[in-house]
Amino acid sequence: MFKSLKERYEKWKFKNAAKIEEYRLMFYAFKRSPLSVAGSIMVIIFVILGVFGPWILDGIRGLMGFLYSHGIIRTEPSFNAFDWSLDVLQPPSWKHWFGTDDYGRDIFARSMLGIQVSLVYSLVVLVVAIPIGIILGLIAGYYGGKVDEVISRITDMFLAFPALVLAMAISASLGAGLMSAIIALITVWWPGYVRLIRGQVLSVKENLYIEAARAVGMGNFSIIVKHILPNVISPLIIYTTMDIAGVVLTGANLSFLGLGAQPPTPELGRIVFDGLDYLPEKWWYSLIPGFMLFLFALGFNLLGDGLRDVLDPRFRRRLEFEVKGEKE
Amino acid sequence: MAEYKYYLIRRLLTFIPTILGALFITFIVSHVVPMMPAKAGFARHLNLEALKRLEQLYHLDKPWWEQFAYYVRDLFTGHWGTSMMSGRPIFEDLRDYYPVTVQLAIAGEALILLIGVPLGIVAAMKQDKWIDYVIRVFSLVAYSMPYFLWAIGIQLLFYWKLGWFPGIGLGKPPAKIYTGMYLLDSLLCGDWSSFIDNLRHLFLPAFSLALPNAGVIARLMRGSLLDALSSEYIDYTRMKGLPERMVVLKHAMKNAIIPIITVGGLMFGGLLGGAFITETVFALAGAGRYTVMAVLRSMDIPVIMATTFLIVMTYLLVNLVVDLLYGAVDPRVRL
């Protein structure tokens, strides 16, 4: 049983040797650039904070309580994200790591919970917008003609708006709230993907292997799924990674303008807005949550930047040349 | 030049359906989406007579294409409704506030090009040297920061801490107001003290609005210049013995600048949107801050729809100008 599995693996390895070599090269290229490694670490941290934020906060609270009760630390940090307290507008200290806001709530705790909202934004928006973009883009690019004309004109209508302005108008007319902000962002976001996919399909379509597939008698649907889709995936991945930062920042802008989740739900952009009244003395109120958003976006941008180099075949060939040149 | 005339006519003709399309979207957003709950709300509290009269007043009893026609007519004749917040007609409010926003966006666009293009050229000429890495990291950091963080950071540092520039409100109004853009007006009537004051007041907001976009432009400029530098006609100019600076600035730039024109034009829309945030932080009395206040205080939908309409029209107009410029610079586009 095990032997046959091992044999199978050897066979697979032999058959896909070129592909494995290519992936190894990708990984090497990725590892070589410190910025992309830093980016991926930041992304992992933020995704973990986003998914498990409340539990992590509970964990830290428990740990600090334990340390305090054993006399290892002198003051017990307070992580009250929702309850009002008398510690109004306190600067960052051991008790309140990021300071407190005008209701005496802990900004560290609120920021941790705010990351979750930002992550939900970006994921939901992209999960809905990308499939719409892929389907419409594939149809428009592959069939061309009138279908393409209709889809492209509708896309153009949406792209005539600055993203933030249209998102603001939509979410205001739906009534402020997390759900309407998400709907607004989706409405603004899908046309970009249609345009990207359509452009890629137009160039992939010209390849000889597509014509060959058609000559053999393959149907349109299987040509699209088996030959065109795989070839538009890699630009899509790069674009998406960079785009997550864009969604997060636009979502933050919406919530800054009061159109995101409504209080008391903690949202980073909204916390920054609330802190504006207390500048410049209470700088931590606005600046620290804003900085968290910056780190979030920076992580995804660094990762996308690294992925772009790695997924670019020209870059890989140059690297291969360099590596093999060193060996010889 | 005959072909440029055809290009011009063709481009102008495609402009009209784009406007109508954009207006159709704002129509759906302002009429279809929020009106239904309003209608339901009215029906419960008003008698049938009053409801009918309201429907007639707002043309709600007509089929949708007639409603759309009324909507477009009202937009272009300046009947934008009354602001719940200020109690004045929205058209008059925005006539005062919108020039401030446009002025800010134009200043931002100028700073984007002034910062982004030179940085991109330097990075491309010193490829893989330390200065190239510094510029690349700067551009990544610049466009990863949200507008409001740039604005708050810059305001804290240059206004509150160092006090180099004024960081709140508009400058001294000029003696005469023609357009509402103080900078332009003070030039027109020769009021120098007001001009300097407004320039100083405009600097920090425009700078914070420009920086994220300047990062994008620097990066794009670098890539596009490197692309141009690797082409054969550049090898030829080098073989001719031209100094490197001439090669880059005169020959490679001619091709490398084309994507910058396109993207720079597209950025104008982003700047108009970003002005909402910058004006809020720097307390500028512009259309952005006016709209934000209208939304925050009273969910004033007509105000936000009017601002959206103005911004879309401005943006489409800028794109039209960019396209025409593009056609003039690059003969290949005209075909």
Interface residues (C-beta under 8 A of the other chain):
Chain A: L35 R153 I154 D156 M157 F158 A160 F161 P162 A163 L164 V165 L166 M168 A169 I170 A172 S173 L174 G175 A176 A245 L249 A252 N253 F256 L257 G258 L259 G269 V272 F273 L276 L279 P280 W283 S286 L287 G290 F291 L293 F294 A297 L298 N301 L302 D305
Chain B: P17 T18 G21 A22 F24 I25 T26 V29 S30 V33 P34 V137 L140 V141 Y143 S144 M145 P146 Y147 F148 L149 I152 G153 Q155 L156 W160 K161 G269 G270 L272 G273 G274 F276 I277 T280 V281 T291 V292 V295 L296 M299 I301 I304 M305 T307 T308 I311 V312 Y315 L316
